Every structure is written in C-alpha cells, then in structure tokens.
Amino acid sequence: MRGRSAEERAVEESKKFGEKYPARLLGYDIVMKNITSLLVMMFLLLTGCTKPNAPLEHQLPSSCIIYDMKQARCIDDRELVNRLASYRVVFIGDHHGQSDFHQRVAKLISRLDRTGRHISLANEWFMPEDNSLLKRYADGSFRGDFPQAIGWKKKAGYAFDSYSPIYNAIQKAHGGLYGINLSRESRKEISDANRSAMTRGEKEFYDSLDLNMAAHRQMLSSFFAHCHSLRKGEDATACKERMYRVQVAWDSYMAQESATLANRVLHRRSDLLMVFAGSMHFSHGLGINARFARLSREPFVTILPVLTGTDKANVGEADFLLFYNSFGR
C-alpha cells in the first residue's frame, strides 16, 4: 500500500478537527463569509464612485421650448419668468445672426417688464465708450441713423434688423442699454503682449489675466486646435497661447464691466441686469460668468440658445436652454 500524500493527510486532519471542534469550524466559516461580503461591498462602493468615461448628458424632449437643466424638465415662458424672479443678474448667450432667437429674447424682456422688472441690458456689440449714445438711443431722445452712428457694420457685421427687436423691447420697457466689449485695439495689444503700448491701467489688467483655468482651456481646445493666423517666426504652440490669452482677456473685461454695472444699476429687488454676448462666453459657466463670480457676490443664472431638434446637452452647460428655429442669417 502506497503512503498517503501530504494533501490527503491534511484533508483527513481537517475532518478530524471538524468532528472534534465543530463550533470552531463553524465560526471559521462565518468569519470567511463576512470577509467575502465585506470585499464585495467594497468593490461595489469603489466602482460606484468611479467617474464615467462618457460625459453626462441630458436627453432633450422634442416638444421643449425651454429646458430647465436644474430640474431636468421642460418648462414654458411663464415658468421661466417666475424662475428668474429670484435673480438680478441673467447671462444670455447669443447665436449670432439668428433672428428667431433674438425674437425669443425680445419677448422674454417684454414678459419680465410686465412683471415689474427694471431692466438694464449689457451687450457685447458695444463698448463702454458708447454708453452716452446708447443712453440716448434707449430713452428715445436720439434722432438719426443709430446703426450708422454706433458703427454697427464694423462692430457686429450681422444684420441690424436681426437684433433690433431686442433693443426695441428695451426701449418699450424704459430700460437701459450699455456696452461691455473690449476694443479691437486693446485685443491686439494683448495678442501682441505689447505692454509698452499699454496705459498703466491696461498693464494692470493684462497682468491680472488668469490663464490657468484648466476646464476653460479644455473647453476651448478644439476651437484653438489650429492656428489660422500664424505669424512669421511663431510656432503653433505660441500662436494658440496668444489666441487663448485674447479670449481670456475678452471674457475678463466683459465680466469686469458687468460687475461694475451690477454695482451701478442694481439697487432695488426688481432691478435686473441682463448680459447678452456670444454663447461661448458663457458655456459651462467658464467664461464671463466664472470671472464675474470672482468680482461680484450677486447670484446669477445662465440661459443658452439651442436649435430646435437638438436632442442632447451636456450636464452643466447652463441653467436654462432656450430653443429657437433657424431661418438663416
């Protein structure tokens, strides 16, 4: 007869131990089951906290005219006006030249006016230096060709008739109209990093630019993937950095002017400052609105345009999405 192997002897000893000390073996089994359960729970917890690979998205119903991203549901114009009642600053993104969207914004201004809101509109197309003319245009005392007087064709380049319903709504509401844009000359100085051509105040503004907002860089990376104005002796990296510096200056300046206006025009609970600029300046709360938040404690909401038929939107793009129909530019 062959001798027993080590494994066979171990199994036999284990059986004898179980027969002799059954309670101890039962306790061992319970401990092992508890350890196994704990490991399973830890695995589920850790995998549950893992960031998803794909971006989180809202599914937008086809019947929507306004989508409330906080509530993840469609609302109507009346409810939007009610939701804005608690805020005195509203950022509205623009899809340039889209007349249907501009009609939607004009109607929103009129609805807010009917609820007793006193509205001031800060617009990307104008600069602070235009405020004297804008005041006369808004209060109806200006007599003449406003687009020509303001230099609309050079400033905007889009049909004035597309935007005039918004300005007419401000006039009818006895509201204010203000410019917040950074001049092209200042943008060129910042693009060139030409500090010698800057005034003391311009140098201070230039030196204050925060170029290290990682999420903002990431959001704009696809737009700056290719440099379309490479200068002599400049490589692509330097060109993209220059483009990004101008974008940050643009957002920062409009945020600064908006914060200054908020201090100037918001005195009553019914006062409302609407800041109207290209949607990319507000997307995901990373442009004008992020920099405004550093300068003002005034709460705000962001409304962005979305083309009818759009069925998805990334979480965090805005507070509200306002649908419009495209009829060309």
TILUM-363575 format. One record per residue (C-alpha): residue in three letters; y, z, x; chain. Coordinates in pm, 1 decimal, always signed. Each point is the difference from the previous one (the first is absolute). Layout:
<sites>
+-----+----------+----------+----------+-------+
: res :        y :        z :        x : chain :
+-----+----------+----------+----------+-------+
: ALA :        Y :        Z :        X :     A :
...
+-----+----------+----------+----------+-------+
</sites>
This chain:
<sites>
+-----+----------+----------+----------+-------+
: res :        y :        z :        x : chain :
+-----+----------+----------+----------+-------+
: MET :     +0.0 :     +0.0 :     +0.0 :     A :
: ARG :   +339.2 :   -102.2 :   +134.1 :     A :
: GLY :   +270.7 :   +264.0 :    +55.3 :     A :
: ARG :   +288.6 :    +25.0 :   -248.2 :     A :
: SER :   +328.7 :   -159.7 :    +89.0 :     A :
: ALA :   +320.9 :   +198.6 :    +32.3 :     A :
: GLU :   +128.2 :   -145.3 :   -329.2 :     A :
: GLU :   -314.3 :    +99.7 :   -188.9 :     A :
: ARG :    +16.6 :   +352.7 :   +138.0 :     A :
: ALA :   +370.7 :    +25.5 :   -102.1 :     A :
: VAL :    -76.3 :   -113.2 :   -356.9 :     A :
: GLU :   -285.9 :   +250.2 :    -28.2 :     A :
: GLU :   +217.2 :   +284.2 :   +131.7 :     A :
: SER :   +272.9 :    -97.1 :   -246.6 :     A :
: LYS :   -245.5 :    +18.3 :   -289.8 :     A :
: LYS :   -122.7 :   +341.5 :   +115.0 :     A :
: PHE :   +364.7 :   +118.5 :    +28.5 :     A :
: GLY :    +71.4 :   -119.4 :   -354.5 :     A :
: GLU :   -308.7 :   +174.6 :   -135.8 :     A :
: LYS :    +85.0 :   +319.5 :   +182.4 :     A :
: TYR :   +379.6 :     +1.2 :    -56.5 :     A :
: PRO :    +64.0 :   -213.0 :   -312.3 :     A :
: ALA :   +340.6 :   +156.7 :    -70.3 :     A :
: ARG :   +131.7 :    -90.6 :   +344.6 :     A :
: LEU :   -110.9 :   -361.0 :    -38.0 :     A :
: LEU :   +163.4 :    -17.5 :   -342.4 :     A :
: GLY :   +325.9 :   +132.4 :   +147.7 :     A :
: TYR :    -18.0 :   -264.8 :   +271.3 :     A :
: ASP :    -33.5 :   -272.8 :   -263.6 :     A :
: ILE :   +297.7 :   +134.3 :   -192.8 :     A :
: VAL :   +215.7 :     +9.7 :   +312.7 :     A :
: MET :    -93.3 :   -357.2 :    +88.0 :     A :
: LYS :    +79.8 :   -119.4 :   -352.5 :     A :
: ASN :   +340.2 :   +171.7 :    +12.0 :     A :
: ILE :    +76.8 :   -155.9 :   +336.7 :     A :
: THR :    -97.4 :   -342.7 :   -132.4 :     A :
: SER :   +219.8 :    +43.7 :   -309.0 :     A :
: LEU :   +292.0 :   +110.3 :   +215.6 :     A :
: LEU :    -35.7 :   -305.0 :   +225.2 :     A :
: VAL :     -6.8 :   -231.2 :   -303.0 :     A :
: MET :   +314.2 :   +163.5 :   -142.1 :     A :
: MET :   +181.5 :    -32.2 :   +332.7 :     A :
: PHE :    -93.3 :   -368.8 :    +20.1 :     A :
: LEU :   +133.4 :    -67.6 :   -349.5 :     A :
: LEU :   +318.5 :   +192.8 :    +72.5 :     A :
: LEU :    +68.1 :   -183.7 :   +323.4 :     A :
: THR :    -73.4 :   -343.4 :   -143.1 :     A :
: GLY :   +213.6 :    +82.8 :   -304.2 :     A :
: CYS :   +298.3 :    +69.5 :   +227.1 :     A :
: THR :    -42.9 :   -319.3 :   +199.7 :     A :
: LYS :   +284.7 :   -246.7 :    -47.1 :     A :
: PRO :    -99.6 :   -313.1 :   -192.9 :     A :
: ASN :     -3.3 :   -323.2 :   +197.3 :     A :
: ALA :   +183.8 :   -206.0 :   -263.7 :     A :
: PRO :   +354.2 :    +85.5 :   -119.9 :     A :
: LEU :    +19.7 :   +182.1 :   -331.5 :     A :
: GLU :   +112.0 :   -232.2 :   -278.3 :     A :
: HIS :   +121.7 :    +19.8 :   -357.0 :     A :
: GLN :   -151.9 :   -250.3 :   -244.5 :     A :
: LEU :   +296.3 :   -136.6 :   -197.7 :     A :
: PRO :    -66.2 :    -85.2 :   -366.0 :     A :
: SER :   +107.7 :   -351.2 :   -100.0 :     A :
: SER :   +198.6 :   +134.0 :   -296.4 :     A :
: CYS :   +232.5 :   +215.2 :   +211.7 :     A :
: ILE :   +377.4 :    -40.9 :     +2.3 :     A :
: ILE :    +50.1 :   +318.3 :   +205.6 :     A :
: TYR :   -267.0 :   +187.0 :   +195.5 :     A :
: ASP :    +48.5 :   +369.0 :    +76.0 :     A :
: MET :   -175.9 :    +54.7 :   +333.7 :     A :
: LYS :    +14.4 :   +379.6 :    -26.4 :     A :
: GLN :   -175.7 :     +1.0 :   -337.2 :     A :
: ALA :   -207.7 :   -311.7 :    +76.3 :     A :
: ARG :    +75.4 :   -155.4 :   -338.2 :     A :
: CYS :   +225.8 :   -249.7 :   -172.5 :     A :
: ILE :   +322.6 :   +117.5 :   -164.1 :     A :
: ASP :   +277.9 :   -171.9 :   -195.0 :     A :
: ASP :   +374.7 :    -32.9 :    +63.6 :     A :
: ARG :    +85.6 :   +302.7 :   -211.1 :     A :
: GLU :   -238.4 :   +226.3 :   +188.5 :     A :
: LEU :   +131.6 :   -123.7 :   +335.3 :     A :
: VAL :   +353.8 :    +96.3 :   -103.6 :     A :
: ASN :   -132.1 :   +343.7 :   -101.3 :     A :
: ARG :   -184.5 :    +38.6 :   +330.6 :     A :
: LEU :   +319.1 :    -81.0 :   +193.4 :     A :
: ALA :   +199.8 :   +266.4 :   -186.8 :     A :
: SER :    -87.3 :   +263.5 :   +262.6 :     A :
: TYR :   +125.0 :   -207.4 :   +292.9 :     A :
: ARG :   +345.8 :    -91.3 :   +126.9 :     A :
: VAL :   -113.4 :   -247.7 :   +265.9 :     A :
: VAL :   -215.6 :   -303.6 :    -77.2 :     A :
: PHE :   -101.3 :   -256.0 :   +262.5 :     A :
: ILE :    -74.4 :   -345.7 :   -143.2 :     A :
: GLY :   -163.9 :   -269.3 :   +209.3 :     A :
: ASP :    +99.0 :   -361.9 :    -50.0 :     A :
: HIS :   -192.6 :   -325.3 :    +15.7 :     A :
: HIS :   +290.3 :   -219.3 :   +102.0 :     A :
: GLY :   +101.3 :   -278.5 :   -234.4 :     A :
: GLN :   -240.0 :    +97.2 :   -281.2 :     A :
: SER :   +222.3 :    -21.6 :   -306.8 :     A :
: ASP :   -252.0 :   +150.7 :   -243.0 :     A :
: PHE :    -26.6 :   +313.2 :   +211.1 :     A :
: HIS :   +379.4 :    +23.7 :    +19.3 :     A :
: GLN :    +13.5 :    -18.9 :   -379.8 :     A :
: ARG :   -248.3 :   +289.9 :    -10.6 :     A :
: VAL :   +222.1 :   +205.6 :   +231.6 :     A :
: ALA :   +310.4 :    -82.7 :   -206.8 :     A :
: LYS :   -175.3 :   +116.3 :   -317.8 :     A :
: LEU :   -107.9 :   +321.5 :   +172.8 :     A :
: ILE :   +363.2 :    +67.1 :    +95.4 :     A :
: SER :   +108.0 :    -55.8 :   -362.2 :     A :
: ARG :   -269.8 :   +232.4 :   -134.1 :     A :
: LEU :    +97.1 :   +271.3 :   +247.5 :     A :
: ASP :   +365.3 :    -44.3 :    -96.5 :     A :
: ARG :    -86.7 :    +53.6 :   -367.8 :     A :
: THR :   -155.2 :   +335.9 :    +86.7 :     A :
: GLY :   +330.6 :   +116.7 :   +151.2 :     A :
: ARG :    -73.3 :    -63.2 :   +366.7 :     A :
: HIS :   +303.0 :    -76.6 :   +221.4 :     A :
: ILE :   -128.8 :   -269.5 :   +233.8 :     A :
: SER :   +101.8 :   -102.5 :   +350.5 :     A :
: LEU :   -177.5 :   -300.1 :   +151.9 :     A :
: ALA :    -30.8 :    -31.9 :   +378.6 :     A :
: ASN :    -98.2 :   -356.0 :    +89.2 :     A :
: GLU :   -145.7 :   -151.6 :   +316.8 :     A :
: TRP :   +203.9 :   -320.3 :    -36.1 :     A :
: PHE :   +328.7 :   +179.0 :    +64.4 :     A :
: MET :   +141.2 :   +207.0 :   +285.1 :     A :
: PRO :   +213.1 :   +317.8 :    -18.9 :     A :
: GLU :   +297.3 :   -211.7 :   +104.7 :     A :
: ASP :    -32.6 :   -181.2 :   -335.2 :     A :
: ASN :    +39.0 :   +314.9 :   -209.4 :     A :
: SER :   +367.1 :    -55.3 :    -86.4 :     A :
: LEU :    -73.5 :   -342.7 :   -149.4 :     A :
: LEU :   -320.2 :   +126.8 :   -161.1 :     A :
: LYS :   +193.1 :   +276.9 :   -175.1 :     A :
: ARG :   +241.2 :   -250.6 :   -154.6 :     A :
: TYR :   -286.8 :   -228.1 :    -99.6 :     A :
: ALA :   -195.2 :   +285.2 :   -161.0 :     A :
: ASP :   +295.7 :   +139.7 :   -197.6 :     A :
: GLY :   +108.3 :   -347.2 :   -118.6 :     A :
: SER :   +336.8 :     -7.4 :   +174.6 :     A :
: PHE :    -99.2 :   -281.4 :   +238.4 :     A :
: ARG :   +125.7 :   -342.6 :    -99.9 :     A :
: GLY :   -147.8 :   -294.7 :   +182.3 :     A :
: ASP :   -321.9 :   -148.9 :   +132.8 :     A :
: PHE :   -202.0 :   +304.4 :   +102.4 :     A :
: PRO :   -285.7 :   -182.7 :   +180.5 :     A :
: GLN :   +253.6 :   -186.0 :   +212.3 :     A :
: ALA :   +214.4 :   +308.1 :    +62.7 :     A :
: ILE :   -297.0 :   +210.7 :   +108.9 :     A :
: GLY :   -155.0 :   -279.2 :   +208.8 :     A :
: TRP :   -316.4 :     -3.6 :   -209.4 :     A :
: LYS :   -149.1 :   -319.3 :   +141.5 :     A :
: LYS :    +11.5 :   +132.3 :   +355.8 :     A :
: LYS :   -103.6 :   +353.7 :    -93.7 :     A :
: ALA :   -289.6 :    -77.3 :   -233.9 :     A :
: GLY :    -87.8 :   -366.9 :     -2.8 :     A :
: TYR :   -158.4 :    +26.6 :   -346.7 :     A :
: ALA :   +150.1 :   -117.8 :   -326.8 :     A :
: PHE :   +265.4 :   +246.0 :   -116.5 :     A :
: ASP :   -102.5 :    -66.7 :   -361.8 :     A :
: SER :   -335.0 :   +163.2 :    +73.6 :     A :
: TYR :   +169.8 :   +330.9 :    +87.1 :     A :
: SER :   +302.1 :     -8.6 :   -230.6 :     A :
: PRO :   -185.2 :   +167.6 :   -294.9 :     A :
: ILE :    -37.2 :   +313.0 :   +215.0 :     A :
: TYR :   +370.7 :     +6.7 :    +86.8 :     A :
: ASN :    +96.4 :    -74.8 :   -360.9 :     A :
: ALA :   -213.2 :   +294.6 :   -113.0 :     A :
: ILE :   +184.8 :   +225.8 :   +245.8 :     A :
: GLN :   +334.7 :   -123.7 :   -133.2 :     A :
: LYS :   -101.5 :    +64.3 :   -360.7 :     A :
: ALA :   -123.2 :   +346.9 :    +96.3 :     A :
: HIS :   +335.8 :    +74.0 :   +170.3 :     A :
: GLY :   -198.3 :    +68.6 :   +315.4 :     A :
: GLY :    +75.5 :    -30.0 :   +368.7 :     A :
: LEU :   -105.2 :   -270.5 :   +244.5 :     A :
: TYR :    -32.2 :    +66.5 :   +374.1 :     A :
: GLY :   -109.9 :   -172.0 :   +320.7 :     A :
: ILE :   -244.7 :   +157.9 :   +245.3 :     A :
: ASN :   -109.0 :   -282.3 :   +229.9 :     A :
: LEU :    +26.5 :    -15.2 :   +378.1 :     A :
: SER :   +215.9 :   -290.8 :   +117.7 :     A :
: ARG :   -157.8 :   -294.8 :   +176.7 :     A :
: GLU :   +218.2 :    +68.4 :   +301.9 :     A :
: SER :   -134.8 :   +355.4 :    +26.5 :     A :
: ARG :   -356.4 :   -122.0 :    -43.3 :     A :
: LYS :    +49.5 :   -247.3 :   +285.5 :     A :
: GLU :   +139.5 :   +272.2 :   +227.9 :     A :
: ILE :   -302.4 :   +215.2 :    -79.2 :     A :
: SER :   -236.5 :   -293.5 :    +51.0 :     A :
: ASP :   +157.0 :    -65.4 :   +339.8 :     A :
: ALA :     +9.6 :   +371.7 :    +83.0 :     A :
: ASN :   +358.4 :    -75.8 :   +100.0 :     A :
: ARG :   +143.6 :   +350.9 :    +19.8 :     A :
: SER :   +305.5 :   -121.1 :   +191.4 :     A :
: ALA :   +119.1 :   -186.5 :   -311.4 :     A :
: MET :    -46.1 :   +302.5 :   -225.3 :     A :
: THR :   +256.9 :   +255.3 :   -107.3 :     A :
: ARG :    -71.9 :   +367.0 :    +60.6 :     A :
: GLY :   -125.2 :    +42.0 :   -355.3 :     A :
: GLU :   -220.4 :   -308.8 :    +28.2 :     A :
: LYS :   -150.1 :   +133.5 :   +323.9 :     A :
: GLU :    -77.8 :   +331.8 :   -165.6 :     A :
: PHE :   -167.8 :   -183.9 :   -288.4 :     A :
: TYR :   -196.5 :   -220.5 :   +241.5 :     A :
: ASP :   -117.7 :   +299.3 :   +202.3 :     A :
: SER :   -109.5 :   +180.9 :   -316.9 :     A :
: LEU :   -243.4 :   -272.3 :   -112.5 :     A :
: ASP :   -353.3 :   +132.1 :    -47.6 :     A :
: LEU :   -235.8 :   -271.2 :   +122.5 :     A :
: ASN :   -308.1 :   +222.7 :     -2.7 :     A :
: MET :   -100.1 :     +8.4 :   -367.7 :     A :
: ALA :   -359.7 :   -117.4 :    +44.8 :     A :
: ALA :    -70.7 :    -77.4 :   -366.3 :     A :
: HIS :   +316.6 :   -208.4 :    -26.3 :     A :
: ARG :    -95.5 :   -200.7 :   +309.2 :     A :
: GLN :   -348.2 :    -51.9 :   -139.3 :     A :
: MET :   +134.5 :   -118.5 :   -335.4 :     A :
: LEU :   +226.3 :   -259.1 :   +166.0 :     A :
: SER :   -243.3 :   -108.1 :   +271.0 :     A :
: SER :   -120.5 :   -306.2 :   -190.4 :     A :
: PHE :   +359.0 :   -117.2 :    -54.9 :     A :
: PHE :    +82.6 :    +37.6 :   +368.1 :     A :
: ALA :   -330.9 :   -139.4 :   +125.6 :     A :
: HIS :   +176.2 :   -314.1 :   +121.3 :     A :
: CYS :   +344.4 :    -18.3 :   +153.2 :     A :
: HIS :   +186.2 :   -297.8 :   -142.7 :     A :
: SER :   +307.3 :    +34.7 :   +221.7 :     A :
: LEU :   -133.2 :    +55.4 :   +349.1 :     A :
: ARG :   +287.0 :    +10.6 :   +248.8 :     A :
: LYS :     +3.6 :   -142.1 :   +350.2 :     A :
: GLY :   -187.7 :   +229.2 :   +235.9 :     A :
: GLU :   -121.3 :   +221.7 :   -286.3 :     A :
: ASP :   -368.4 :    +62.5 :    -66.9 :     A :
: ALA :   -150.3 :    +41.0 :   -348.3 :     A :
: THR :    -24.2 :   +380.0 :    +26.8 :     A :
: ALA :   +370.2 :    +38.4 :    +82.7 :     A :
: CYS :    +90.5 :   -240.6 :   -281.3 :     A :
: LYS :   -201.8 :   +192.6 :   -261.2 :     A :
: GLU :   +150.8 :   +327.5 :   +120.3 :     A :
: ARG :   +348.0 :   -148.1 :    -39.7 :     A :
: MET :    -81.4 :   -117.2 :   -353.3 :     A :
: TYR :   -135.5 :   +341.3 :    -91.2 :     A :
: ARG :   +309.4 :   +173.3 :   +142.6 :     A :
: VAL :   +223.3 :   -207.3 :   -227.9 :     A :
: GLN :   -217.5 :    +78.1 :   -303.3 :     A :
: VAL :    +21.0 :   +373.4 :    +69.9 :     A :
: ALA :   +377.4 :    -25.5 :    +46.2 :     A :
: TRP :    +28.1 :   -189.5 :   -326.9 :     A :
: ASP :   -197.8 :   +261.5 :   -194.3 :     A :
: SER :   +170.8 :   +290.6 :   +175.0 :     A :
: TYR :   +349.9 :   -129.0 :    -66.7 :     A :
: MET :    -65.4 :    -63.9 :   -368.5 :     A :
: ALA :   -158.7 :   +344.5 :    -27.5 :     A :
: GLN :   +304.3 :   +154.9 :   +168.5 :     A :
: GLU :   +240.9 :   -178.1 :   -234.1 :     A :
: SER :   -213.3 :    +92.8 :   -301.8 :     A :
: ALA :     +1.0 :   +366.5 :   +100.4 :     A :
: THR :   +378.0 :    -12.2 :    +45.2 :     A :
: LEU :    +36.0 :   -154.8 :   -345.7 :     A :
: ALA :   -230.3 :   +262.3 :   -152.1 :     A :
: ASN :   +234.1 :   +271.3 :   +126.3 :     A :
: ARG :   +297.6 :   -193.2 :   -130.1 :     A :
: VAL :   -108.7 :   -103.7 :   -351.4 :     A :
: LEU :   -261.7 :   +253.8 :   -112.0 :     A :
: HIS :   +187.6 :   +290.6 :   -156.1 :     A :
: ARG :   -141.2 :    +31.5 :   -351.4 :     A :
: ARG :   -359.2 :    +11.2 :   -112.0 :     A :
: SER :    +56.1 :   -329.3 :   -183.0 :     A :
: ASP :   +120.7 :   -181.0 :   +314.5 :     A :
: LEU :   -243.8 :   -255.5 :   +137.7 :     A :
: LEU :     -3.5 :   -194.4 :   +327.2 :     A :
: MET :   -214.0 :   -314.9 :     -5.9 :     A :
: VAL :    -66.3 :   -154.4 :   +341.7 :     A :
: PHE :    -97.7 :   -366.9 :    -25.7 :     A :
: ALA :   -142.6 :   -183.1 :   +304.2 :     A :
: GLY :   -294.2 :   -215.3 :   +102.3 :     A :
: SER :   -333.7 :   +156.3 :    -92.5 :     A :
: MET :   -121.4 :    +18.2 :   +361.9 :     A :
: HIS :   +281.8 :   +245.9 :    +68.8 :     A :
: PHE :   -172.0 :   +247.6 :   -237.0 :     A :
: SER :   -370.6 :    -84.7 :    +10.7 :     A :
: HIS :   -232.1 :   +301.5 :    +39.3 :     A :
: GLY :   +305.9 :   +223.2 :    +32.9 :     A :
: LEU :    +39.1 :    -91.4 :   +367.2 :     A :
: GLY :   +333.9 :   -181.1 :    +19.5 :     A :
: ILE :   +336.1 :    +95.8 :   -148.0 :     A :
: ASN :   -157.9 :   +269.8 :   -214.5 :     A :
: ALA :   -168.4 :   +179.7 :   +292.6 :     A :
: ARG :   +320.5 :     +5.1 :   +199.8 :     A :
: PHE :   +204.8 :   +100.4 :   -305.1 :     A :
: ALA :   -231.4 :   +300.4 :    -40.0 :     A :
: ARG :    +99.6 :   +114.0 :   +350.4 :     A :
: LEU :   +367.9 :     -7.1 :    -92.6 :     A :
: SER :     +3.5 :   +123.3 :   -359.4 :     A :
: ARG :   -181.2 :   +264.6 :   -201.6 :     A :
: GLU :    +46.9 :   -202.0 :   -318.4 :     A :
: PRO :   -337.7 :    -81.7 :   -164.2 :     A :
: PHE :    -63.7 :   -368.2 :    -66.9 :     A :
: VAL :   -248.2 :   -249.4 :   -140.8 :     A :
: THR :    -81.2 :   -354.2 :   +106.8 :     A :
: ILE :    -52.2 :   -301.1 :   -226.9 :     A :
: LEU :   -146.9 :   -318.5 :   +145.3 :     A :
: PRO :    -37.5 :   -346.3 :   -155.5 :     A :
: VAL :   -341.4 :   -153.3 :    -59.6 :     A :
: LEU :    -78.5 :   -346.0 :   -128.2 :     A :
: THR :   -172.7 :    -16.7 :   -338.3 :     A :
: GLY :   -369.1 :    -66.5 :    +55.5 :     A :
: THR :    -25.1 :   +220.8 :   +308.0 :     A :
: ASP :   -313.7 :   +208.2 :    -49.0 :     A :
: LYS :     +4.7 :   +239.6 :   +297.0 :     A :
: ALA :   +248.6 :   +223.3 :   +180.4 :     A :
: ASN :    -48.8 :   +237.6 :   +290.3 :     A :
: VAL :    +28.9 :   +369.6 :    -71.9 :     A :
: GLY :   +339.3 :   +130.5 :   +113.2 :     A :
: GLU :   +190.9 :   -330.1 :    -19.6 :     A :
: ALA :   +257.1 :   +143.8 :   -241.3 :     A :
: ASP :    +42.6 :   +233.1 :   -296.1 :     A :
: PHE :    +30.9 :   -280.4 :   -255.3 :     A :
: LEU :    -82.1 :   -370.4 :     -0.4 :     A :
: LEU :   +217.5 :   -225.7 :   -214.1 :     A :
: PHE :   -170.0 :   -325.2 :   -103.4 :     A :
: TYR :   +187.4 :   -329.8 :    -26.1 :     A :
: ASN :    -69.1 :   -369.0 :    -56.8 :     A :
: SER :    +80.8 :   -250.1 :   +273.4 :     A :
: PHE :   +206.0 :   -296.9 :   -113.2 :     A :
: GLY :    +80.4 :   -122.3 :   +347.6 :     A :
: ARG :   +297.8 :    +77.2 :   +215.4 :     A :
+-----+----------+----------+----------+-------+
</sites>
